[in-house]
Amino acid sequence: MSGKIIFLVTSVTNVPEKHIEIGFWLPEFADPYFLLSAKYHIVVASPKGGVTVPDPTSIQLSIEDPNAMAFLNEKKDVYQQTKKLSSFLGKANEFDALYVVGGHGPMFDLAFDTESQALIAEFWEQGKIVAADCAGVGSLANVKLSSGEHLLRGKRVTGFSKAEVDALGFGNVVPFFLEDKLVAESAGYEKAPSVWEPHIVTSGRLITGQNPASAAGVAEAILAALG
């Protein structure tokens, strides 16, 4: 292995007031994991540490996806034995890149978690690659650097679109629309011409993907950036 990459994953498993089970989106963990773990040691961290769960809907939609099913059934230790995110503060120098796994969950914890924000800012300020896919991009939405400037200021980005949120019936569930936040905070939000089409944006060391179909492309962009 030539280095280490940290994966940040949500600890959220449900939206109590809506009686909806959520978590990480299975292919957005599986595809990057298999692509990146072939060359890098992967460390997985979450706000609470311990067990994280795949969104049940993402399992249902991935039944015919061999990568997703292999990850779900054969890599339980990867997503059920996560490290506590806070334990990596001050250790960005040990890693080559940071990737935030998508799913609805990050919109509820990582997007507002101050330790997550501090870790992402630390990685950025130490010249590391910062990447996220789909709603995982929500984890970047409130990150500010030591200068007080927003991480996304002057960057081109993509992330889960309002049309895709609505297509899943989550418009009245998510705490904010990611597309609106990215439009407000970045130098330009971009998306594919049609929903569910892969779309990856690389803006310097920042790599973002729009949706589940973009996860593998985000991982490939990370590999390309790392050389």
FENUR-V92979 format. One record per residue. N is the residue number from 1. RES is the residue in one small letter. PSI is psi in whole degrees, -180 to 180 (NA if undefined). Layout:
n: (N,N)
res: (RES,RES)
psi: (PSI,PSI)
This chain:
n: (1,2,3,4,5,6,7,8,9,10,11,12,13,14,15,16,17,18,19,20,21,22,23,24,25,26,27,28,29,30,31,32,33,34,35,36,37,38,39,40,41,42,43,44,45,46,47,48,49,50,51,52,53,54,55,56,57,58,59,60,61,62,63,64,65,66,67,68,69,70,71,72,73,74,75,76,77,78,79,80,81,82,83,84,85,86,87,88,89,90,91,92,93,94,95,96,97,98,99,100,101,102,103,104,105,106,107,108,109,110,111,112,113,114,115,116,117,118,119,120,121,122,123,124,125,126,127,128,129,130,131,132,133,134,135,136,137,138,139,140,141,142,143,144,145,146,147,148,149,150,151,152,153,154,155,156,157,158,159,160,161,162,163,164,165,166,167,168,169,170,171,172,173,174,175,176,177,178,179,180,181,182,183,184,185,186,187,188,189,190,191,192,193,194,195,196,197,198,199,200,201,202,203,204,205,206,207,208,209,210,211,212,213,214,215,216,217,218,219,220,221,222,223,224,225,226,227)
res: (m,s,g,k,i,i,f,l,v,t,s,v,t,n,v,p,e,k,h,i,e,i,g,f,w,l,p,e,f,a,d,p,y,f,l,l,s,a,k,y,h,i,v,v,a,s,p,k,g,g,v,t,v,p,d,p,t,s,i,q,l,s,i,e,d,p,n,a,m,a,f,l,n,e,k,k,d,v,y,q,q,t,k,k,l,s,s,f,l,g,k,a,n,e,f,d,a,l,y,v,v,g,g,h,g,p,m,f,d,l,a,f,d,t,e,s,q,a,l,i,a,e,f,w,e,q,g,k,i,v,a,a,d,c,a,g,v,g,s,l,a,n,v,k,l,s,s,g,e,h,l,l,r,g,k,r,v,t,g,f,s,k,a,e,v,d,a,l,g,f,g,n,v,v,p,f,f,l,e,d,k,l,v,a,e,s,a,g,y,e,k,a,p,s,v,w,e,p,h,i,v,t,s,g,r,l,i,t,g,q,n,p,a,s,a,a,g,v,a,e,a,i,l,a,a,l,g)
psi: (136,-6,-165,145,134,133,128,131,148,149,-7,137,-15,166,94,-47,-17,-7,44,131,131,-160,-147,157,119,-55,-24,-12,-48,-52,-52,-35,-51,-38,-44,-32,-13,-24,-21,150,128,128,131,129,149,163,-41,-16,172,-142,132,159,147,144,127,-37,-36,-29,-47,-40,-5,13,-36,12,105,-36,-48,-43,-37,-42,-47,-45,-28,-10,34,-36,-29,-45,-6,-5,54,154,158,127,-42,-23,-8,-1,132,6,17,-29,-15,-7,163,-28,163,134,131,120,137,-174,164,-29,-48,-25,-19,-26,-58,-33,-25,-6,118,-32,-37,-45,-41,-40,-44,-44,-40,-45,-44,-45,-14,13,20,163,133,125,154,156,144,-131,-12,-24,-20,-25,-20,-11,-30,16,126,145,173,-23,-12,-9,145,137,-39,-7,124,3,149,138,165,174,176,124,160,-38,-37,-37,-47,-35,-29,-1,27,11,-32,14,-46,146,-21,158,118,-42,-45,-42,-41,-37,-40,-35,-20,179,-9,121,133,152,163,158,-31,153,149,-1,143,140,121,137,126,121,89,-125,3,123,124,149,151,-39,-178,-36,-13,-8,-47,-39,-36,-45,-41,-37,-36,-46,-42,-41,-33,-16,NA)
